[in-house]
Amino acid sequence: TFATADGFRLAVRTTALPTPTDQEFQLLIPARALLELGRALKDSADQVEMCLPAEGQQALFRTLEFELATQLIDANFPDYEAVIPPEPGTRTVLQTTDFLKACKQAEIFARESSNIARLELQAGVDGQSGSVKVFAQADETGSNETCVEAVVEGEPLQIAFNVRFLRDVLEVIQTPNVVLETNQPNTPGVIRPHGEDNYVHVLMPMHT
């Protein structure tokens, strides 16, 4: 399980080990080291071996092409599971590419207003599809509103997020559809890939 947080968002990714391990490890790895590892592995299908020396002060990542060693951080990671909201009051399913496109359009206008974009979630009536309206406004250049078709279950809701953070998470989700879980305008939202349970992303709301 990989978990990372910056005070405004939390991402948790789980994956299966190719072989079982007899011991549980909890490591705090510098983000910069993992960014470098990601750059080195870009477009590579090589298997990565992670080695933990006996003294436990370093981690070593190794492939056939390179080795990357990093010092570990001597600290305790927050209880991130407590940050993940419980069952949502409103559950929204929409196409990942459509949602991402709407966020990119809103980001152009949101740059002048602290990257704030407001989402309006509305369930369908009389057999009609629900919708998510993505709205952003700039004092000098005007405003933008994009309506994305969605399946919305629960109460209608207006909530604002940092649209750049929304774009960041949507760009790494690979499933055709994405799930947005919300409760109140002042509580965190949760984004998950639809049909998969190996990734969860928590976003703090913005005040408008």
Secondary structure, 3 states (H helix, E strand, C coil): CEEEECCCEEEEECCCCCCCCCCCCCCCCCHHHHHHHHHHHCCCCCCCEEECCCCCCEEEEECCCCEEEEECCCCCCCCHHHCCCCCCCEEEEEEHHHHHHHHHHHHHHHHHHCCEEEEEEECCCCCCCEEEEEEEEECCCEEEEEEEEEEEEECCEEEEEEHHHHHHHHCCCCCCEEEEEECCCCCCEEEEECCCCCEEEEECCCCC
